[in-house]
Amino acid sequence: MRIKRLDSRRLPLRHERIPVPEPSRILRKGSIRRTGKDALRDNIEVAKSMVEFVKTLLGPRRMSKIVLSQSGRDRLIFVTTDLRTILKRIKVEHPVAQLMAGAAFATFQERGDGSVSTIILAGKILEECEKLIAEGIHPNVIRDGLILSYKKAMETSDKISFNLQLDITEVINLGIHNALAGKLPYQDREHIATLVSYATNILGLETLSSYEGTDIIDVKKIKGKSVQDSFLVDGLALYREMANIYMPERIENARIALIKGELRIPQKKLTRYQDYRFEFNRVEQLRNFKRSKQKYLESITDRILNTGANVIMLEKGVDDIVLDYLAKKHILLVRRFPPPEVNRVAKATGAFAVGSINDLDPSCLGWANVVEHKKIIGEPWLFIRGCKNPKTIDIVLRGSSKYLLDDIERIVKGSVLVARTLVKEPRLVWGGGAFEEEIALALNRCAMKMADKRQLVFKAVAKAFESIPLLLGRSAGLNEIDVITELRAKHSRGEISAGVDVINSQLAEMDKARLFDPLAVKKHVIKAAFETALAIIHVDDYIKCRELPEPEKYYAQRMKKTKGLE
């Protein structure tokens, strides 16, 4: 008789417990399940809670939020108006909240603005649809109505859009100022907006329209001083120490050689653990070896200098002999560039990055007016200034804390995306809720021509669009009923630019106040909001599985690692 040996690793430890399955159950015991209208109602309640949470972040008079976050043993306190910072720190758990947050993030990453409007519009659409469901209208009818109202809203958006009779650079500057409204204090906002406007003017419209990404205008952060001490570099600002203290700290009329390699004898190995070893029987042999090494390194350095370069930038390391040799010739060398920085130096200075010194010639050199080393708050920085037609530049931000600088960095990159959006699609719509009120008017008129239940959906969506000017009026301290009734009357008379002037707390013509929004941002907000609402309307089952208690979780984790052992 063969006795099977029992592996002790398969037995539970003293602090573990084996999870016992129940064959009669499909879901794990303790799981929460909502089906049908109950599931939909719960999901819409979450969406309404998200709207209540973010609605004070809408408009130029947005309020700040204090977020207490635990990072290890440290407790961090954030005071911010940036929605992305808030949502990342609080870490929303409900899947509907995560879906809405993802839609807001996608809108910002694509267009640079509109993240708060996306959540508010999606939540208000669901809130109005909940009333229709309570009256007995089937979710599929609501879905069809939402699809038709989405098409009508996009069609109306194109009809009411316009082009300002201004130069495109002036439109971009106005768009940047409007995009930063409410995100920073007035003086800081004007300073940052001026820096971003100068940066877009230096880069040019062609560069803005052809480049995909936000590092076309990158941000470098130096803690200290105030936000108004931030400055623009018409080139690059790099955190880099001097390779040799005897090298010049400043080079004017810099001709830059950019090399993807190193200036030293390659350090190869015989094996993984053993370097090459040299043995000399006499002192003269050692001297000859050192002379030969020095001559070789100086010869390849002279090959670079013969191209006319007075600044050398290396991706990798350099031998000390080369550093001393270049210091005597008053040549500046900068080493150890990460690959992304190599690409940015090439775009800023016009240099061609070569992989071998043999490929280097005068046509590969880049140019800058000044390359200099400076110390700011004890930190070493390398500035490349005065580049000709740079394809990427830097803004150096100053501020009192790291978290303030992080917030301003996100705001700056968002304004850059707004500028790029305006270059690609210069059409505009009036701001201050005028655009949303005009969409609501078009949906109500369309609903009057419909003979089925979908007209109720159109009216519900129109009411959701009207929530934007209503919230703007509330943040300006105006009476909500007066705001809606007056706006409806003005737009019904054809005054399509009538909206809420939040700064002056009054209803005004947006063409006189010069308040507008990019059409591309508004269309993306509508698209993301309707997609989110339709996705939530489609859900009829919500299942939340119970997490295993710690003894069962430890046993399950250990069984995964010992699976297959007999």
Secondary structure, 3 states (H helix, E strand, C coil): CCCCCCCHHHCCCCCCCCCCCCCCCCCCCCCEEEEHHHHHHHHHHHHHHHHHHHHHHCCCCCCCEEEEEEECCEEEEEEECCHHHHHHHHCCCCHHHHHHHHHHHHHHHHHCCCHHHHHHHHHHHHHHHHHHHHCCCCHHHHHHHHHHHHHHHHHHHHHHCECCCCCHHHHHHHHHHHHHCCCCCHHHHHHHHHHHHHHHHHHCHHHHHHCCCCCCEEEEEEEECCHHHCEEECCEEEECCCCCCCCCCEEEEEEEEEECCCECCCCCECCCCCECCCCCCCHHHHHHHHHHHHHHHHHHHHHHHCCCCCEEEECCCECHHHHHHHHHCCCEEECCCCHHHHHHHHHHHCCCCECCHHHCCHHHCEEEEEEEEEEECCEEEEEEECCCCCCCEEEEEEECCHHHHHHHHHHHHHHHHHHHHHHHCCCEEECCCHHHHHHHHHHHHHHHCCCCCHHHHHHHHHHHHHHHHHHHHHHCCCCHHHHHHHHHHHHHCCCCCEEEECCCCEEEEHHHHCCEEEHHHHHHHHHHHHHHHHHHHCCCEEEECCCCCHHHHHHHHHHHHCCCCC
